Amino acid sequence: MGSNGSITPSGVVPVQQNGNKTFTITPDTGYIVADVQVDGVSVGAVTSYTFSNVTASHTINANFVVPKPLLQVTLRNDAQNVLSGVKTYLFSDAGSYLGLTQETNSSGVANFEVSTGKYKARADYLGYQFWSSVVSFPETVNVTILIPMTDVKVNVTTASGITEGVKVYLFTPSGSYLGVYSVTDSSGNVTFNLPVGGSYKVRSDIMGNPYWSNVFVVSSGGTNNLAVDTGGGILQTNILQAAGVPLTNVSAYLFNSSGSYLGLTQKSDAAGAVSFAVPQGTYKVRADYLGYQFWSGANAVSSNVTTDLLIAHKDVGVVVNGAFQGSLAPLSNLNTYLFTSAGSYMSKTLKTDTAGKVGFSVPQKAYKVRADYLSQQYWSEEFIWADKVINVPMADAAITMVGAGMPQANLPVYVYSTAKSYLGITAKTNAEGKVTFRLPAGTYKFRADYQSSQFWSTDQTLVADQSKDVTISTGGSNFNLTVKANTNPLAGVHCYVFNDKGSYLGVSNATDASGKVTFALADGSYKFRVDYLGYQFWSGVMTVPTTLDLTMTIPMSTVVANVGTAYGTISNVTVYLFSESGSYLGVNAVTDAAGNVTFNLPAACRYKLRYDILGNQYWSDVFTVAEGLQNNLTLNAGGGTLQVDILKAVGNPLTGVTAYLFNQNGSYLGSNQGADTAGKVTFSVPNGTYKVRVDYLGYQFWSEDCVVSADLSTNVIIPHKDVTVTVGGLYQGSFTPIANVSSYLFDSASSYMGKTFETDATGSVVFNLPEKAYKVRADYMSQQYWSAELTWLDKLISIPMADAVITMTGAGMPRADVPIYVFSANNSYLGVTGKTGTDGKVTFRIPAGTYKFRADYQTNQFWTDVQTTVADQVNYINLSDGGGNFTLTVKADNDPLVGVNCYVFNDEGSYLGLSGVSNNDGQYAFELSSGNYKVRVDYMGYQFWTNVFSVPTQQAADFTIELFDTPVAVSAYYQTSRPLSDLNVYLFTQAGAYVNVKNTTDSNGGVVFRIPNKDYKIRVDYLGRQFWANIVSGQSSQLQINEGLATVYVHTSAGPVTGAKVYLFSESDSYLGMNATTDSAGYADFTLPAYPFKFRIDVAGTQYWSDVVNIIEGTQTVFDANVE
């Protein structure tokens, strides 16, 4: 490793086998990396190197040198934006190229390593050369080439409008590409920033065609606008199969004249048209249709062009027949598919008609047709505009079905492929058990379905023009089923046969007198269902012929039902048995003298009973029959639901109204309800005749008689009308409506009806009422006012009014802007307030009556006695807050304090919004109402409070703040202490608030503050830093700044520099007002606080800067300044 830098890590560095290790090369300050050698071979002036996959020892060395000064050329446009990546050439001042070329970096700078001399630089940018001025190096190390530029906006359009996403390229007038392009935005625009005075042209590439602008010259003074119109128009191609016969939904593709696809495609519309918006050029269109490509001619487009692409068609007929023993029979309803000659399906399918024929309309190209029949495919020959026939070779399959050795008639037989795919053909056997199928020659299976079992043939191969016999047997025998209720046979019960998977086989019968039924069954597995009294009872799975007899037993229990009404049991009533869902089960019984009936029913089943009384039907709840015991039921007659709609009119319900139930004789039945949101009330009642009474707004309204034999709805209509009551104040004959007055509705007997409204802006309330007598009460300012009785008539409520004029005074003078509040005689606030005017007066127009009035002033309340206001008169009322002037004198010791802020509070500490500043006598006067107060004086960052004083008893007071002289000494310490003079010392509260007091230290570093007995701290600003100390009022304090010695040694290689000016700066380059001159040994000393600083040395007109130097307390720090 060389000197003047380091390699990290250094020395012998161990590395694991096949491991990696990275080394960092760092030059000392003022040096750069000249070269790095690995194992003696240069790898360049790198600052980092990694040994990878280490398997042997290596060496790394670095050389460091002082960098040569550079001539820096900066390239900018006139907007001061740097231009990067621009080739810049260096010339002598006489214009000779020096063979030095650099590209400007990201900062727009090209650096040249040169010797002393005169130079100029040339930047080649966008086809033009721009020169710098001649500069002398090294006197001048920076030179700027400024290129005046402006924006050129290019708008690219075609005949169809703006073009987004088009590349626009920049060229010289001679057509040399300048390596600059941009893509048009949604408005068809691109913008180039170009040198003013330059000549250029642009090229837009659209759909493979180039479109050039004219040559333009870039002018100054704003954005240059350039239009490139590529012309063209709409190329419409009509794809037709004949004149006037369009081909729709055909894919069409756009190509240029040389056959290159331009990436545009469309499907033809209902008119067979496709339209392409294209710039000026020559194009052709290809239509891909039914497996082939059809081309238009070349079309030159300079405006809108319409052309036709005719694809001639002809109908081709294909007939599909079945051929059996020389006879042809058309095959209808077969799917036929159109293919090209290469076997590509054309997505066209037709079904053969009753003649076995399909017709395809196709172009004059080679096609073939495939007919699919019973999972087999049959092809036509290839054709071009020629009819074809497909003959399918056929054979007969004669199927015979037998069971237990006997023919099985009426059985469905199905035709399948050998893979057991159903082919959609089925037929039933005749009386001889036979059925015949004519099928295409091939191999099939046949399946017969009997009693939910499937019986299959083996694979059967049918030969064309031949018939083949196929026999399928079901096996089978007779099966006997016996059904019992407990131990007793059940006759006439329906029994059903299912397969073992639960599918019903369509076989059923009823048991005979001995409870038995017999079924003829094929071989297989079965289960049986017995339907009895609404329930299904299932057997397990039985296998025939292994098992041929089964007994099914249904457990039964007794059910005893006792039938009654609300007045006791009832005999001779017929009771009917129903399923849980309400199906009658054909069983009934009649109650005996005790009202009982008995049923024997299956255990664990659910039923309900209906009992009919006097022509009405009553139902039991659903019950479950318990096994092994007697089930007892109690049945009682029910009724119905009587619904009453309570309405003002049809469609206008009355809600929340109470309705009462009565019998037809007017006897109340003890039942009532409130009407719901639809105005409905509902009563559950037994059969009978009823009526309903509605109690509403103090009156009773009756329904008609309601005969209830089931649910019944009726209504009670109570006609309504809007009645308006207007409330107003009457003063000296003038009626004024009063808004927001609560108005209450009463009946004629003065019972409150629970309805309240507030008057609107016209003083009115509207009550919607039946045609009955009512009256209204208005409550206003704690008094009540009544209307006359009304029946569907509007009424007025006139309130006698009076004026109350309140005069507010204090210290014998009017009080302005004081809020006055109106209260009842018993001190209830009435919600009325106003503020006094400049004459101390405020007027209230209020109902005649008794009141109190309250004024709120300076947080105190002042009341009148009870005052009576007389209707139609002005009533004068006086209010006084007492009070007077109070003068506070603020002093510091015995001297008045001028300009001190004083704030007035009540004796509980609430601020009254009154404040002032003491005058030259330290005084401020407050006008106060009668009451107790205290004043807060804000001085030197703290608050000082007076004692509580009473007005008007006390009219003046002195308040003294004691001050104390507090000396502070400011010094610096390095080996010995020295006072610091002429420093500003600022006074702060302990919380850090500046109190606008500062002093300057004298020659002994001292200042004296005269302050109250509070906690403070001081701040000294010295050499760009702030130094703090706490001080105690009346006590001496000191602030010592600990320092270190900074020695700056200024020299060249020839020796020390004498008389050089050294200036002190902060680390952020702010001059701190301190300098020194080097002595004969080249040294300059600074005693400084322990903080970072920088130094500037001025030698022979050149400024030399130090790095940041950290001063260490009590220590000398030497900075070596080489000023060569």
Buried (B, 14 or more C-beta within 10 A) or exposed (E): BBEBBBBEEEEEEEEEEEEEBEBEBBBEEEBBBBBBBBEEEEEEBBBEBEBEEBEEEEEBBBBBBEEEEBBBBBBBBEEEEBBBEBEBBBBEEEEEEEEBBBEBEEEBBBBBEBEEEEBBBBBEBBBBEBEBEBBEBBEBEEBBBEBEBBEBBBBBBBBBEBBEEBBBBBBBBEEEEBEBBBEBEEEBBBBBBBBBEBBBBBBBBBBBBEBBBEBBEBEEEEEBEBEBBBBBBBBBBBBBBEEEEBBEEBBBBBBBBEEEEBEBBBEBBEEBBBBBBBBBBBBBBBBEBBBBEBEBEBBEBEEBBEEEBBBEBEEBEBBBBBBBEEEBEBBEEBEBBBBBEEEEEBEBEBEBEEEBBBEBEBBEBBBBBBBEBBBBEBBBEBBEBEEBBBEBBBBBBEBBBBBBEEBBEEBBBBBBBBEEEEBEBBBEBEEEBBBEBBBBBBEBBBBBBBBBBEBEBEEBEBEBBEBBEBEBBBBBBEBEBBBBBEEEBBEEBBBBBBBBEEEEBEBBBEBEEEBBBEBBBBBBBBBBBBBBBBBEBEBEBBEBBEEBEBEBBBBBBEBBBBBBBEEEBBEEBBBBBBBBEEEEBEBBBEBEEEBBBEBBBBBEBBBBBBBEBEEBBBBBEBBEBEEEEEBEBEBBBBBBEBBBBBBBEEEEBBEEBBBBBBBEEEEEEEBBBEBEEEBBBBBEBBBBEBBBBBEBBBBEBEBEEBEBEEEBEBBBBBEBEEBBBBBBBBBEEEBEBBEEBBBBBBBBEEEEBEBEBEBBEEBBBEBEBBEBBBBBBBBBBBBEBBBEBBEBEEBBBBBBBBBBEBBBBBBEEBBEEBBBBBBBBEEEEBEBBBEBBEEBBBBBEBBBBEBBBBBBBBBBEBEBEBBEBEBBBEBEBEBBBBBBEBEBBBBBEEEBBBEBBBBBBBBEEEEBEBBBEBBEEBBBEBBBBBBBBBBBBEBBBBEBEBEBBEBBEBEEBEBBBEBBEBBBBBBBBBEEEEBBEEBEBBBBBEEEEEBEBBBEBBEEBBBEBBBBEBBBBBBBEBBBBEBEBEBBBBEEBBBBBEBBBBEBBBBEEEEBBEEBBBBBBBBEEEEBEBBBEBBEEBBBBBBBBBBEBBBBBBBEEEEBEBEEBEBEEEEEBEBEBEBE
